[in-house]
Every structure is written in structure tokens, then in C-alpha cells.
Amino acid sequence: MHTLEQLRSGALAGTVRLQLACGLTEFPPEIFDLADSLEILDLSGNALSTLPEDLPRLRKLRVLFCSNNRFTVLPAVLGACPALSMIGFKSNRIREVPAAALPPALRWLILTDNCLTALPATIGHCTQLQKLMLAGNQLTALPAELAACTRLELLRVAANRLTALPAWLLAMPRLAWLACAGNPFSTADEAAAAADATPDPIAWPRLEMAQRLGEGASGVIHEAALRQTGPQGGAAGQPVAVKLFKGAMTSDGLPRCELAACLSAGNHPNLIPLLGEVTGHPDGLHGCVMALIDPAFQNLAGPPSLASCTRDVYPAGKAFSQTVLLRLAYGIAAAARHLHERGIMHGDLYAHNILHTGRGDALLGDFGAASLYTRDSAQGEALERLEVRAFGLLLGELIERCVEVDASVLARLVELQGRCVQPVPGARPVFEDVARELALELEGLLAVG
């Protein structure tokens, strides 16, 4: 975080990244003194409602964040910024996106938690667009021109007013991560799943909260002890993890939709076991109680960076043996198959949402982008094949980092990966086929060993 005093004194001369959050109501003109170097500008958490018309003077500006401000219109001047490729205006009051506001180099647009009712048709001109985040608006439809954005890989439209997903959307060649829960078209599926789910209620007084384990977009996870009821209730409790949902809009959608998907997922060896739903929280928060995971499990990768946009960032030197690769890939494919059998699309099938051990044990987590759907339908099949592409991208990342692999096994994996990511969604395999092929490879490897 920087200060206005630093900016005005010249102490930030030559900086590439500037972050100011100090109650600004106007754009500080001193920022233009950084025009020869500034690439990333973060003005989130202020009280801005406009940007200057000469903003394009920041000719190197690639990334602009203006979340949690007071904009009601996405500034049209953004479209004139020559290098601008990432725009983030989350949690403003934006009702309108002018056609001129979208720069030609746009790759990543974040308009989560605003008041949009429509997008301009000119979004179809943004042919470099890879990531579009629109959860928590009032959209009733998506412009058909968006189909021209054939590089689009991630779309968040949860918690809007969409009455249907257009067929052209599910036919987009590179779309792999989709969050669409909390719309009118999904209400019936969510209600049916809620009726079928019968989680064990776990009263808040039975939980003795301990250290915080982590925090995500939708909630905070704590270690806790779950005390038993009855005569032994005072004894040391069972170690568990408790996720308490924040109750606010996230970049993926609504926490209540995440909770519904968690409760509907059931048990699987490659999912984190769910023990029950928190009831009676003193602040009315919703939450779930999960098994406490062995600390030997670590994240497979980190989330995408500003530079990688839609690709996870792996630790330098990360490598997998052939056996570990196959165990990881099969475990995640089997978990996804299980979810699809229950009418759940994970929506965020990424390495950064996978916990693993060095032996290849894998757990798929984070249901923040999950959506419920009807399986026996053309749309259900399309959603399943869409998610297979996400798995194919993951498999490609594992293959790239595999060492000491048998040439024939590698060839078959590369061929499978190619089928999973091919641009015609209907020609991709489903997870039942993917898991079966990986299981055969794993069995063959173990038989040889």
C-alpha cells in the first residue's frame, strides 16, 4: 500500500505498481507523473465515481482495479487505454457498460456485485477475452455477440436473473470454468437437491473453535473440536474443520449455493468428507463441518496470476512420477464423475483447488463455483463436457511436469488429453470414460510394478 505523500513527494518515481486506498474522491493528477512506468494501478477501497478523460496518458497501464468505489457507469475512457487488458470494478454501483468502455486488448473483466441489467453487443469485439466475471448482477440475458469471444475460458454469471443458458454459450470452444448457480433457470434443480440432501445438524455449542486454518472468497475455515452428545459430551472432542460462510456475494456467486452443492455432493474418497451442517450459530451464520485433513496434504498449485490469467501457477521445479501423475489424474476424474452423477458441476476444477500428497493422494475441494443441473438433458450433457475441458487442461499441466514416464503410456495420456480439450464440446469424452481409461493405465502400471 502506498500513500499520497509518497506519490506527491516523488518517492514513487519509476514504480510499476501503485496502490492507493485513502478515501479518494478524485483521481490524483500526480499519478500521471508515473506515465513512463506505471503498469498496474489499484484504486480499490476509495470513494471515486469518475476517471479523468486523459487516462490514456498512462500508456503502459495494463491492469486497473477500482473495486469498492462509487462508480455507476463503467468509464468510457477505459476503451481508449492502449495497453489495458485487465479491468476490475467489483462491488460498485455500476448499472451501465458503454460500448466504448471496452478496450480492444481486454483479457480479464471483473464486474462482480454491481447492478448491471445488460452488456453491450460490442463485447464481441474483445476477441482476446479469457476471463469474464459477472456474478451478482441483474442480467436477464447474455449478448449473442459474446459467442465471437472464442478465447473465453472462464465465465462467472451466478446470482443473476438469467432464465436460461444459451446454446451458443455451451458450444464455445475454450470455455472450461463456468459458475451459474442462483439464477431463475437453476432454482428448481437447487430446490430438488436441497430436498434430497439430509445433512446431520451439528449444534454450534458442540463446536469448540480453535486456530484459523485459512480463508477463501466465501468463508473462513477453523480447526475445531466436535464434542459428543450424551454422557461423554464433556470429553475431548473429535478434531474437525469448520467452514463458516461470510454470507456476502463472492467472485463465484452466493455462499448458500456453495453450501447446497457441498451438502449434495455425498461421500467419495477424493472429496473432503462432510460431517454435517452447523446450526444455531449466534450470529445466524451458515456453515459446515468437515473432516480435518492430514497436514501432509498440500495445494497442488497456486491460483492464476495477473500474467497467467486463467492458468494456475505451480511451484518452480514441481515434478511428478508416472505413478503419482496417474493416481492424481484418476482420483480427480473419479471425483468429478461422482459429482456429475449427482448433477453437480464443480465449476472451478483447478489445481489450486486440489490437495495432494507426494504419493498422489488427491482431494478436490472448494465448491464456491459449483452449480446444480438436471442430468438427463442436452444442457446437462453440455455442462459435463464443458468441465471435461477443465480436467483436460489440468491433465496437460501434470503431463508437462511428469518425469521418467514410459513412452507408450505418455502417448496414450497425451491422446486422452487432446480429446478432453478439443474445441468441439460434443466430441469430448465424459468423466465416466476418462476415469475408466485412467484406471486401466494405473492398473497396468501397478501390474508391471
C-alpha positions in Angstrom: 0.0 0.0 0.0 1.3 3.4 -0.9 0.4 6.9 0.4 -0.5 10.2 -1.3 2.5 11.7 0.5 4.9 9.3 -1.2 3.3 9.9 -4.6 3.4 13.7 -4.3 7.0 13.8 -3.0 8.3 11.9 -6.0 9.3 8.9 -3.8 7.5 6.5 -6.2 9.1 7.7 -9.4 9.6 4.8 -11.8 7.2 2.5 -10.0 5.4 -0.2 -12.0 2.7 -0.9 -9.5 0.7 1.7 -7.4 -1.9 1.0 -4.8 -3.8 3.8 -3.0 -6.7 3.4 -0.6 -7.1 6.6 1.3 -10.7 7.9 0.8 -10.0 9.4 -2.6 -12.9 11.2 -4.2 -10.9 12.4 -7.2 -8.2 10.8 -9.3 -4.8 12.2 -8.1 -3.2 14.0 -11.0 0.2 13.2 -9.7 -0.4 9.6 -11.0 0.4 10.9 -14.4 4.0 11.6 -13.3 4.3 7.8 -13.5 3.2 7.6 -17.1 6.5 6.2 -18.3 6.5 3.2 -15.9 3.1 2.5 -14.4 1.6 -0.8 -15.4 -0.7 -1.8 -12.5 -2.9 0.7 -10.8 -5.1 -0.3 -7.8 -7.5 2.4 -6.5 -9.9 0.0 -4.8 -11.5 0.9 -1.5 -11.9 4.6 -2.2 -14.9 6.9 -3.0 -14.3 7.5 -6.7 -17.1 7.8 -9.2 -15.2 9.1 -12.3 -11.9 8.8 -14.0 -10.1 11.6 -16.0 -10.6 11.8 -19.7 -6.9 11.8 -20.3 -6.4 8.5 -18.5 -4.8 7.1 -21.8 -1.7 9.2 -20.9 -0.9 6.2 -18.8 0.3 4.5 -22.0 1.8 1.4 -20.2 -1.2 0.8 -18.0 -2.1 -2.9 -18.3 -4.2 -3.5 -15.1 -6.7 -1.3 -13.4 -8.6 -2.1 -10.2 -11.3 0.2 -8.9 -13.3 -2.2 -6.7 -15.4 -0.9 -3.8 -15.8 2.6 -5.1 -18.9 4.6 -6.2 -19.0 4.2 -9.9 -22.4 3.9 -11.5 -21.1 3.7 -15.1 -18.0 1.9 -16.3 -15.9 4.8 -17.5 -15.9 5.0 -21.3 -12.3 6.3 -21.3 -11.1 2.8 -20.4 -11.7 1.8 -24.0 -9.1 4.4 -25.2 -6.3 3.0 -23.0 -3.9 1.3 -25.5 -2.4 -1.4 -23.2 -5.2 -2.0 -20.8 -6.0 -5.7 -20.6 -7.4 -6.3 -17.1 -10.2 -4.2 -15.6 -11.7 -4.8 -12.1 -14.7 -2.8 -10.9 -16.1 -5.2 -8.3 -18.7 -4.0 -5.7 -19.5 -0.6 -7.1 -23.0 0.5 -8.2 -22.5 0.1 -12.0 -25.7 0.0 -14.0 -24.2 0.6 -17.4 -21.3 -0.5 -19.6 -21.0 1.9 -22.5 -19.9 0.3 -25.8 -16.8 2.5 -25.8 -15.6 1.3 -22.4 -14.2 -2.0 -23.5 -10.5 -1.8 -24.7 -9.5 -3.9 -27.7 -6.8 -5.7 -25.7 -9.2 -6.8 -22.9 -8.4 -10.2 -21.4 -10.0 -10.1 -18.0 -13.1 -8.2 -16.9 -14.4 -8.2 -13.4 -17.8 -6.6 -12.8 -18.9 -8.8 -9.9 -21.5 -7.4 -7.4 -22.9 -4.5 -9.4 -26.3 -3.6 -10.8 -25.9 -4.5 -14.5 -29.0 -5.5 -16.4 -27.3 -5.8 -19.8 -23.9 -5.9 -21.6 -23.2 -4.1 -24.8 -23.0 -6.1 -28.1 -19.5 -4.6 -28.6 -18.2 -7.1 -26.1 -18.0 -9.4 -29.1 -15.1 -7.2 -30.4 -13.0 -8.2 -27.4 -11.5 -11.2 -29.1 -8.7 -11.6 -26.6 -11.2 -12.0 -23.7 -10.4 -15.0 -21.5 -12.0 -14.3 -18.1 -15.4 -12.6 -17.6 -16.7 -12.3 -14.0 -20.3 -11.0 -13.7 -21.7 -12.8 -10.6 -24.1 -10.8 -8.5 -25.7 -8.6 -11.1 -29.2 -8.3 -12.6 -28.5 -9.7 -16.1 -31.5 -11.4 -17.7 -29.6 -12.4 -20.8 -26.1 -12.5 -22.4 -25.5 -10.8 -25.7 -25.2 -13.3 -28.5 -22.2 -11.4 -29.8 -20.3 -12.8 -26.8 -20.0 -16.0 -28.9 -17.4 -14.2 -31.0 -15.1 -14.2 -28.0 -13.7 -17.7 -28.8 -10.8 -17.4 -26.4 -13.2 -17.1 -23.4 -12.2 -19.8 -20.8 -13.8 -18.7 -17.5 -17.3 -17.2 -17.0 -19.0 -16.3 -13.8 -22.7 -15.5 -14.1 -24.0 -16.8 -10.9 -26.6 -14.9 -8.9 -28.1 -13.0 -11.8 -31.6 -13.2 -13.4 -30.9 -15.5 -16.3 -33.8 -17.6 -17.4 -31.7 -19.9 -19.5 -28.2 -20.6 -20.6 -27.9 -20.0 -24.4 -26.9 -23.0 -26.5 -24.1 -20.9 -28.2 -22.5 -20.4 -24.8 -22.2 -24.1 -24.1 -20.7 -24.6 -27.6 -17.9 -22.1 -27.0 -14.6 -23.9 -27.9 -12.5 -23.0 -24.9 -14.9 -22.4 -22.1 -13.8 -24.6 -19.2 -14.9 -23.0 -15.9 -18.5 -21.8 -15.5 -20.4 -20.7 -12.4 -24.1 -20.2 -13.0 -25.9 -21.1 -9.8 -28.5 -18.8 -8.2 -30.3 -17.9 -11.4 -34.0 -18.5 -12.1 -33.3 -21.3 -14.5 -31.4 -23.2 -11.8 -33.9 -22.7 -9.0 -35.8 -25.9 -9.5 -32.6 -28.0 -9.5 -31.3 -26.3 -6.4 -34.6 -26.8 -4.6 -34.7 -30.5 -5.6 -31.1 -31.0 -4.3 -31.9 -29.3 -1.1 -34.9 -31.6 -0.6 -32.8 -34.7 -1.2 -29.8 -33.6 1.0 -30.2 -34.7 4.6 -27.1 -33.4 6.4 -26.6 -34.1 10.0 -27.3 -31.0 12.1 -24.4 -30.0 14.3 -25.4 -27.6 17.0 -23.0 -24.7 17.5 -22.4 -25.3 21.2 -20.9 -28.7 20.3 -18.0 -27.0 18.5 -15.0 -25.6 20.3 -13.3 -23.3 17.8 -9.5 -23.2 17.6 -7.0 -21.7 15.2 -7.9 -20.3 11.8 -6.7 -22.6 9.0 -7.5 -20.4 6.1 -9.8 -18.0 4.4 -11.3 -18.0 0.9 -13.7 -15.8 -1.0 -16.8 -17.4 0.6 -15.8 -18.2 4.1 -13.3 -18.8 6.9 -12.1 -22.3 7.9 -11.2 -23.0 11.5 -9.8 -26.1 13.2 -12.3 -27.1 15.9 -13.2 -29.9 18.4 -16.6 -31.6 17.9 -17.9 -32.6 21.3 -20.1 -35.7 21.5 -23.6 -35.5 23.0 -24.8 -37.6 25.8 -22.9 -38.8 28.9 -19.5 -38.4 27.2 -20.2 -34.9 26.0 -17.6 -33.3 28.2 -14.8 -35.5 26.9 -12.2 -34.2 24.4 -13.9 -33.7 21.1 -13.2 -35.1 17.6 -10.8 -32.9 15.6 -12.7 -31.3 12.7 -12.6 -28.3 10.3 -15.4 -25.8 10.3 -16.2 -23.5 7.4 -18.3 -20.5 8.3 -19.8 -18.7 5.2 -19.5 -15.0 5.1 -23.0 -14.6 3.7 -21.9 -12.0 1.1 -21.5 -12.1 -2.7 -18.2 -13.6 -3.8 -16.5 -13.6 -7.2 -18.0 -17.1 -7.8 -21.6 -16.4 -6.5 -23.6 -16.9 -3.4 -22.4 -18.9 -0.4 -25.8 -20.5 0.0 -25.3 -22.1 -3.4 -21.9 -23.4 -2.4 -23.4 -24.9 0.8 -26.2 -26.6 -1.2 -23.6 -28.2 -3.5 -21.4 -29.3 -0.6 -24.4 -30.9 1.1 -25.5 -32.7 -2.1 -22.0 -34.0 -3.0 -22.1 -37.1 -0.8 -19.1 -39.2 0.1 -16.2 -40.1 -2.2 -12.6 -41.0 -1.4 -11.4 -37.9 -3.4 -13.7 -35.4 -1.7 -13.2 -33.9 1.7 -15.7 -35.8 4.0 -18.6 -33.6 5.1 -19.8 -34.4 8.6 -22.8 -32.1 8.9 -24.2 -28.6 8.8 -23.8 -26.0 11.5 -27.0 -25.0 13.2 -27.7 -22.3 15.8 -24.8 -20.0 15.2 -25.2 -17.0 17.5 -24.8 -14.6 14.5 -27.0 -16.6 12.2 -24.1 -17.7 10.0 -24.3 -20.8 7.9 -21.5 -23.3 8.0 -20.5 -26.9 7.5 -18.3 -29.3 9.5 -15.7 -31.3 7.6 -13.1 -33.9 8.5 -9.8 -32.4 9.5 -7.3 -33.2 6.7 -3.9 -34.6 7.4 -1.3 -31.8 7.1 0.6 -33.9 4.6 -2.0 -32.7 2.0 -0.8 -29.5 0.3 -2.2 -27.4 -2.5 -1.2 -28.8 -5.9 -0.6 -25.3 -7.3 -1.3 -21.6 -6.6 -4.2 -19.7 -8.3 -3.7 -17.8 -11.6 -1.6 -14.7 -11.5 -2.3 -11.4 -13.3 0.1 -12.6 -16.1 -1.2 -16.2 -16.4 -4.9 -15.0 -16.3 -6.6 -18.5 -16.5 -3.6 -20.8 -15.7 -2.5 -21.9 -12.3 1.0 -21.2 -11.0 3.0 -24.2 -10.0 6.0 -24.1 -7.6 9.3 -23.9 -9.5 10.6 -27.4 -10.1 7.3 -29.2 -9.4 7.6 -32.7 -10.9 5.6 -35.9 -10.7 6.5 -39.5 -11.3 4.4 -41.5 -13.7 2.7 -43.3 -10.8 1.9 -40.1 -8.9 0.6 -38.5 -12.1 -1.8 -41.4 -12.8 -3.0 -41.5 -9.2 -3.7 -37.8 -9.1 -5.4 -37.8 -12.5 -7.6 -40.8 -11.8 -8.6 -39.5 -8.3 -9.8 -36.2 -9.6 -11.5 -37.7 -12.7 -13.3 -40.2 -10.3 -14.4 -37.3 -8.0 -15.7 -35.3 -11.0 -17.5 -38.4 -12.3 -19.1 -38.8 -8.9 -20.2 -35.2 -8.8 -21.7 -35.3 -12.3 -23.6 -38.5 -11.4 -25.2 -36.4 -8.7 -26.0 -33.4 -11.0 -23.2 -31.2 -9.7 -20.8 -29.2 -11.9 -17.8 -28.2 -9.8 -17.2 -25.1 -11.9 -13.7 -24.5 -10.7 -11.8 -27.7 -11.4 -8.3 -26.3 -11.0 -5.0 -27.5 -9.4 -5.3 -24.8 -6.8 -8.5 -26.4 -5.5 -6.8 -29.8 -5.2 -5.0 -31.0 -2.1 -2.4 -33.8 -2.7 0.3 -35.7 -1.1 3.6 -36.7 -2.6 2.2 -40.2 -3.2 -0.6 -39.0 -5.5 -3.5 -39.0 -3.0 -5.8 -36.2 -4.1 -8.8 -34.3 -2.6 -10.9 -32.0 -4.7 -12.3 -29.0 -2.7 -13.8 -25.5 -2.8 -17.4 -25.7 -4.2 -17.7 -21.9 -4.4 -18.4 -22.0 -8.2 -20.5 -25.2 -8.1 -23.8 -25.4 -9.9 -26.6 -28.0 -9.8 -28.2 -29.2 -13.0 -30.5 -31.8 -14.5 -28.5 -34.7 -15.9 -31.0 -36.1 -18.4 -31.0 -33.1 -20.7 -29.0 -31.7 -23.6 -27.8 -28.9 -21.3 -26.7 -31.3 -18.6 -24.6 -33.2 -21.1 -23.1 -30.0 -22.4 -22.2 -28.8 -18.9 -20.4 -32.1 -18.2 -18.3 -32.0 -21.4 -17.5 -28.3 -20.6 -16.0 -29.4 -17.3 -14.1 -32.2 -19.0 -12.1 -29.5 -20.8 -11.1 -28.1 -17.4 -9.8 -31.5 -16.5 -8.0 -31.8 -19.8 -6.1 -28.6 -19.1 -5.2 -29.9 -15.6 -4.0 -33.2 -17.1 -1.9 -31.3 -19.6 -0.2 -29.4 -16.7 0.5 -32.7 -15.0 1.9 -34.2 -18.1 4.2 -31.3 -18.6 5.7 -31.9 -15.2 6.0 -35.7 -15.4 9.4 -37.3 -15.2 10.5 -40.9 -16.0 7.3 -41.7 -18.0 7.0 -44.7 -20.2 6.8 -43.5 -23.9 3.7 -45.6 -24.7 1.9 -44.5 -21.5 2.8 -40.9 -22.3 1.4 -41.2 -25.8 -1.9 -42.5 -24.6 -2.1 -39.8 -21.9 -1.4 -37.1 -24.5 -4.0 -38.5 -26.8 -6.6 -38.6 -24.0 -5.7 -35.0 -23.0 -6.2 -33.9 -26.6 -9.7 -35.4 -26.7 -10.6 -33.7 -23.5 -9.6 -30.2 -24.7 -10.7 -30.4 -28.3 -12.7 -27.4 -29.4 -15.9 -29.2 -30.3 -17.5 -29.9 -26.9 -19.8 -32.7 -28.0 -16.8 -34.7 -29.2 -15.1 -34.7 -25.8 -15.4 -37.8 -23.6 -17.4 -37.8 -20.4 -15.8 -38.4 -17.0 -17.0 -42.0 -16.9 -14.9 -42.7 -20.0 -11.9 -40.6 -18.7 -11.9 -42.3 -15.3 -12.1 -45.7 -16.9 -9.1 -45.1 -19.2 -7.0 -43.7 -16.4 -7.9 -46.6 -14.2 -6.7 -49.1 -16.8 -3.4 -47.2 -17.2 -3.0 -47.3 -13.4 -3.8 -51.0 -13.1 -1.4 -51.8 -15.9 1.4 -49.8 -14.2 0.8 -51.5 -10.9 0.7 -54.9 -12.5 4.1 -54.3 -14.1 5.5 -52.9 -10.8 
